[in-house]
Amino acid sequence: MENLTEKNRKFFDMVARYYDSGILKAWLNGILERAWRQIKVNNNSKILDAGCGTGNFLKILEDENKSLELYGIDISSQMLKIAKNKLKNKAKLSLVAVEKIKYKNKFDYIFSAEAFHHYENQDKAMENFNIALKKKGKLIIVDLSFGRILNWLFNKIEPGNSKMNSSSDFLKIFKLYKFRNIKQKRLGLFVIMTIGEK
């Protein structure tokens, strides 16, 4: 039987060429830019975009601050192909799932934007993020949340969705993995940003 990561890989490979068109791109970029404005990123920081897709967030970061060392990972080769073309070697991109990353004490910031509910193993992702961050590094997760009942329904109907988390779920997850100074902010009606420090 096909696992969730493989389902997501096939789905995002299939939709990659449409991903940067129309209303979806405008909506996602609006969220990404609002998230970026909330974070005071230091110059010369190393940043990982976990589930970078077609590289839209990495492009925003690169345009805003040329001193950043940028990394992106994704499970879709087709999404990464578009990201590579868009970023022109301004970021190191890898075809790997968050559950399989091997970074240790490497990043000042890890961003996960609109991807967390697709991770097959959210606990393993959080464990790996903690290991990959430097001491005092920050994890920023931006994800959809429709409220408990709609989250449950969306989880059932969206292909490749492992679990939708409420704002209180995210607080519990961050505390479980020993993140400190946890803050949350709503970036839109159905979008929550959670920030924690290692």
Backbone hydrogen bonds, N-H to C=O, Kabsch-Sander energy under -0.5 kcal/mol:
donor,donor_aa,acceptor,acceptor_aa,energy
7,K,3,N,-2.1
8,N,4,L,-2.6
9,R,5,T,-2.6
10,K,6,E,-2.4
11,F,7,K,-2.5
12,F,8,N,-3.0
13,D,9,R,-2.1
14,M,10,K,-1.9
15,V,11,F,-2.0
16,A,12,F,-1.0
18,Y,15,V,-1.7
19,Y,15,V,-1.0
19,Y,16,A,-0.9
21,S,18,Y,-1.6
24,L,21,S,-0.5
25,K,21,S,-0.8
26,A,22,G,-1.6
27,W,23,I,-2.8
28,L,24,L,-2.8
29,N,25,K,-3.0
30,G,26,A,-1.9
31,I,27,W,-1.9
32,L,28,L,-2.7
33,E,29,N,-2.6
34,R,30,G,-1.9
35,A,31,I,-2.6
36,W,32,L,-2.5
37,R,33,E,-1.9
38,Q,34,R,-0.8
38,Q,35,A,-1.1
39,I,35,A,-0.7
39,I,36,W,-1.0
41,V,39,I,-1.1
45,S,42,N,-1.1
47,I,45,S,-0.5
47,I,69,E,-2.7
48,L,109,Y,-2.2
49,D,71,Y,-2.4
50,A,48,L,-0.7
50,A,111,F,-3.1
51,G,49,D,-0.8
51,G,73,I,-2.2
52,C,49,D,-0.7
52,C,73,I,-2.5
55,G,52,C,-2.3
59,K,55,G,-2.2
60,I,56,N,-1.9
61,L,57,F,-2.5
62,E,58,L,-2.6
63,D,59,K,-2.5
64,E,60,I,-2.0
65,N,61,L,-2.3
68,L,65,N,-1.3
69,E,45,S,-2.9
70,L,68,L,-0.7
70,L,90,K,-0.6
71,Y,47,I,-2.3
72,G,92,K,-2.4
73,I,49,D,-2.2
74,D,94,S,-1.7
77,S,75,I,-0.7
80,L,76,S,-2.1
81,K,77,S,-1.8
82,I,78,Q,-1.5
83,A,79,M,-2.3
84,K,80,L,-2.9
85,N,81,K,-1.7
86,K,82,I,-2.3
87,L,83,A,-2.7
88,K,84,K,-1.6
90,K,87,L,-1.3
92,K,70,L,-2.6
93,L,91,A,-0.7
94,S,72,G,-2.3
96,V,74,D,-1.3
96,V,94,S,-1.2
100,K,97,A,-2.0
101,I,98,V,-1.0
105,N,131,I,-3.1
106,K,132,A,-2.2
107,F,132,A,-2.5
108,D,46,K,-2.2
109,Y,46,K,-1.7
110,I,138,K,-2.5
111,F,48,L,-3.0
112,S,140,I,-2.4
114,E,112,S,-0.6
114,E,142,V,-3.7
118,H,115,A,-2.4
119,Y,115,A,-0.6
119,Y,116,F,-1.2
125,A,121,N,-2.1
126,M,122,Q,-2.2
127,E,123,D,-2.4
128,N,124,K,-2.6
129,F,125,A,-2.6
130,N,126,M,-2.3
131,I,127,E,-2.0
132,A,128,N,-2.5
133,L,129,F,-1.6
134,K,107,F,-3.1
137,G,134,K,-2.4
138,K,108,D,-2.7
139,L,196,G,-2.8
140,I,110,I,-3.1
140,I,138,K,-0.5
141,I,139,L,-0.5
141,I,194,T,-2.8
142,V,112,S,-2.9
142,V,140,I,-0.5
143,D,141,I,-0.5
143,D,192,I,-2.4
145,S,190,F,-2.4
151,N,147,G,-3.0
152,W,148,R,-2.0
153,L,149,I,-2.1
154,F,150,L,-3.2
155,N,151,N,-2.4
156,K,152,W,-1.3
157,I,153,L,-1.9
158,E,154,F,-2.5
161,N,158,E,-1.2
162,S,117,H,-3.0
162,S,160,G,-0.6
163,K,117,H,-0.9
170,F,166,S,-2.3
171,L,167,S,-2.0
172,K,168,S,-2.0
173,I,169,D,-2.6
174,F,170,F,-2.7
175,K,171,L,-2.2
176,L,172,K,-2.7
177,Y,173,I,-1.7
178,K,175,K,-1.9
179,F,174,F,-2.7
180,R,197,E,-3.4
183,K,195,I,-2.4
185,K,193,M,-2.2
187,L,185,K,-0.5
187,L,191,V,-2.1
188,G,191,V,-1.0
191,V,188,G,-1.1
192,I,143,D,-2.7
193,M,185,K,-3.0
194,T,141,I,-2.7
195,I,183,K,-2.9
196,G,139,L,-2.2
197,E,180,R,-2.7
198,K,137,G,-2.9
